[in-house]
């Protein structure tokens, strides 16, 4: 096979070949492929279609056409994009609610209670496909796992509002602006924007830090590289930022 175009793949090397992408398979690939087939059968068209494995054992999925951004550029920090991201996540959750899990399913991240839906696990700009200023697709379902809706919403809000400290390179906006954007995302999705949400954002970041450190301790070089690059430090700083600006954020929630 000819060399494909390398795409941004997060923890993996992902290559595009025409209208398909190939990426390393994992122990979670079978259940994730079942999940993707299920949500597509429910009418959710914002996810790749799994096409099986190639001769090298890599996953083959359809390519979703559009742009993917590590963080939102200024021209995409619009209410319309925020609404489309929240709406797409809600549609995915609704489609996943009837997915039947089994005892042999090997999720990368542990299931969380209550298992209302299948969480994407990493719903962020870098895993969203954008066309004409609208989020139209979700990619990279490696971190998918059963859990409560708000667990997934909290992380998406953290990334899209964004609820980042000023020193985070992906941060923008004042606490008030961030709070209003967070509230808009929640209201569009259909969950409350309140103190409990901020607590879940912080809990979600702590869980991420713990997971990164546990994987690095087991010898995972990619996670060790992220820790060495300061990712865990950024998350810890953002947790402190949420605590320091809690009142400002809560007041902004009430304004939206």
C-alpha positions in Angstrom: 0.0 0.0 0.0 1.3 3.5 -0.8 2.2 5.9 2.0 -0.9 7.8 3.3 -1.2 11.3 4.5 -0.4 11.5 8.2 -3.1 13.2 10.2 -3.1 14.6 13.7 -3.7 11.5 15.7 -3.3 12.4 19.4 -1.7 9.3 21.0 -1.7 7.4 17.7 -0.3 7.7 14.2 -3.4 8.1 11.9 -3.0 8.0 8.1 -5.5 9.0 5.4 -5.9 7.0 2.2 -8.5 8.7 0.1 -11.9 8.4 1.8 -10.6 6.1 4.6 -8.2 6.4 7.5 -6.1 3.7 9.1 -5.0 3.8 12.8 -3.5 1.3 15.2 -6.1 -1.1 16.7 -6.4 -1.7 20.4 -8.0 -4.0 22.8 -11.0 -1.6 22.8 -11.4 -1.6 19.0 -14.0 -4.4 18.9 -16.4 -2.7 21.3 -15.8 0.7 19.8 -16.6 -0.6 16.3 -19.8 -2.1 17.7 -20.6 1.3 19.2 -20.0 3.2 16.0 -22.1 0.8 14.0 -24.9 1.1 16.7 -25.0 4.9 16.8 -25.0 5.1 13.0 -27.9 2.6 12.9 -29.7 5.0 15.2 -29.4 7.8 12.7 -26.2 9.5 14.1 -24.1 10.4 11.1 -21.5 12.4 12.9 -19.1 9.5 13.5 -16.8 7.4 11.2 -18.1 4.1 9.9 -15.8 1.2 10.9 -14.7 -0.9 7.9 -12.8 -3.6 9.8 -9.1 -4.2 9.9 -6.5 -4.2 7.1 -3.8 -6.7 6.4 -1.5 -5.1 8.9 -4.1 -5.3 11.7 -4.9 -1.6 11.7 -8.4 -0.2 12.0 -10.0 1.1 8.8 -12.7 3.8 9.1 -14.3 6.2 6.8 -12.8 9.7 6.6 -15.0 12.6 7.8 -14.4 15.6 5.6 -13.7 19.0 7.2 -11.2 20.7 9.5 -10.0 19.7 12.9 -8.4 22.2 15.2 -6.2 21.7 18.2 -7.9 24.7 19.8 -10.6 26.9 18.3 -9.2 29.9 16.3 -10.7 33.2 16.9 -13.0 33.1 13.9 -14.6 29.9 15.2 -15.3 31.1 18.7 -18.9 31.7 17.8 -22.2 30.9 19.5 -23.2 28.9 16.4 -20.2 26.6 16.7 -20.7 26.2 20.4 -24.4 25.3 19.9 -23.5 22.8 17.1 -20.9 21.1 19.3 -23.4 20.8 22.2 -26.1 19.5 19.9 -23.8 16.9 18.3 -22.7 15.6 21.6 -26.3 15.3 22.8 -27.2 13.4 19.6 -24.4 11.0 20.1 -25.3 10.4 23.7 -28.9 9.8 22.8 -28.0 7.4 20.1 -25.6 5.5 22.5 -28.2 5.2 25.3 -29.5 1.9 23.8 -26.1 0.4 23.2 -25.8 -3.0 25.0 -22.5 -3.6 26.7 -21.1 -7.0 27.5 -18.8 -8.5 30.2 -16.1 -9.1 27.6 -16.0 -5.4 26.5 -12.5 -3.9 27.1 -12.9 -0.2 27.4 -9.7 1.9 27.7 -11.2 4.0 30.5 -13.2 2.5 33.3 -17.0 2.7 33.3 -18.5 5.2 35.6 -21.8 5.1 37.4 -24.5 5.9 36.5 -23.9 4.4 33.1 -26.6 6.5 31.3 -24.8 6.7 27.9 -21.5 5.9 26.3 -19.3 8.9 26.9 -17.0 9.9 24.0 -14.4 10.5 26.7 -12.4 13.2 24.9 -15.0 15.6 23.3 -12.8 18.6 22.4 -12.0 20.7 19.4 -9.1 18.4 18.4 -11.6 15.6 18.1 -14.3 17.5 16.3 -14.7 17.9 12.5 -15.8 21.4 11.5 -17.4 22.5 8.2 -18.5 26.0 7.4 -18.3 27.1 11.1 -20.3 24.1 12.4 -19.2 21.0 14.2 -20.5 18.1 12.1 -18.5 15.1 13.4 -16.7 13.4 16.3 -13.6 11.4 15.8 -11.1 9.3 17.9 -13.4 7.2 20.2 -10.5 5.5 21.9 -11.5 7.0 25.3 -15.2 6.0 25.0 -16.7 4.3 28.0 -20.0 4.0 29.8 -20.9 6.8 32.2 -23.2 9.7 33.1 -24.0 12.4 30.5 -22.6 15.2 32.6 -19.2 13.5 32.9 -18.7 13.9 29.2 -20.4 17.3 29.1 -18.1 18.7 31.8 -15.0 17.9 29.8 -16.5 19.3 26.6 -17.3 22.5 28.5 -13.8 22.6 29.8 -12.4 22.5 26.3 -15.0 24.6 24.4 -15.7 27.4 26.9 -12.8 27.0 27.6 -12.4 26.8 31.4 -8.6 27.4 31.2 -6.3 29.5 33.3 -4.7 32.4 31.4 -1.3 30.6 31.3 -2.9 27.6 29.4 -1.9 28.2 25.7 -5.4 27.2 24.6 -7.1 29.7 26.9 -9.0 32.8 25.9 -11.6 35.1 27.4 -12.2 36.4 30.9 -13.8 34.2 33.6 -17.2 35.9 32.9 -16.9 35.2 29.1 -15.9 31.7 29.8 -18.7 31.2 32.2 -21.3 32.5 29.7 -20.0 30.2 27.0 -20.0 27.2 29.4 -23.6 28.0 30.4 -24.6 28.3 26.7 -23.1 24.9 26.0 -24.9 23.3 28.9 -28.3 24.9 28.1 -28.0 23.9 24.4 -27.2 20.3 25.5 -29.9 20.3 28.1 -28.1 20.1 31.5 -27.8 22.7 34.3 -24.9 25.0 34.4 -24.3 25.2 38.2 -21.8 24.6 41.0 -22.2 20.9 40.6 -20.9 21.2 37.0 -17.8 23.0 38.1 -17.1 20.3 40.7 -17.4 17.7 38.0 -15.0 19.5 35.7 -12.5 19.5 38.5 -13.1 15.8 39.2 -12.8 15.0 35.5 -9.4 16.7 35.3 -8.2 15.0 38.5 -9.2 11.6 37.0 -7.3 12.5 33.8 -4.2 13.4 35.8 -4.4 10.1 37.8 -4.9 8.1 34.6 -2.0 9.8 32.8 0.3 9.1 35.7 -0.8 5.5 36.1 -0.2 4.8 32.4 3.2 6.5 32.5 4.1 4.4 35.6 3.2 1.3 33.6 5.7 2.4 30.9 3.5 4.1 28.4 5.9 6.5 26.6 3.2 8.6 25.1 1.7 9.5 28.4 5.2 10.0 29.9 5.9 12.4 27.1 2.7 14.4 27.9 3.6 14.6 31.5 7.2 15.7 30.7 5.6 18.3 28.4 3.7 19.8 31.3 0.2 18.6 30.4 -0.6 17.4 34.0 0.8 20.7 35.3 -1.6 22.6 33.1 -4.6 20.6 34.3 -3.6 21.1 37.9 -3.3 24.9 37.2 -6.8 24.9 35.6 -8.2 23.1 38.7 -6.8 25.9 40.9 -8.2 28.5 38.4 -11.7 27.0 38.7 -11.5 27.3 42.5 -10.1 30.8 42.5 -12.8 32.1 40.0 -15.7 30.0 41.2 -17.9 32.9 42.2 -17.3 34.8 38.9 -18.1 31.7 36.9 -21.3 31.0 38.8 -22.5 34.6 38.4 -21.8 34.3 34.6 -23.8 31.1 34.5 -26.8 33.0 35.8 -26.4 35.7 33.1 -26.6 33.3 30.2 
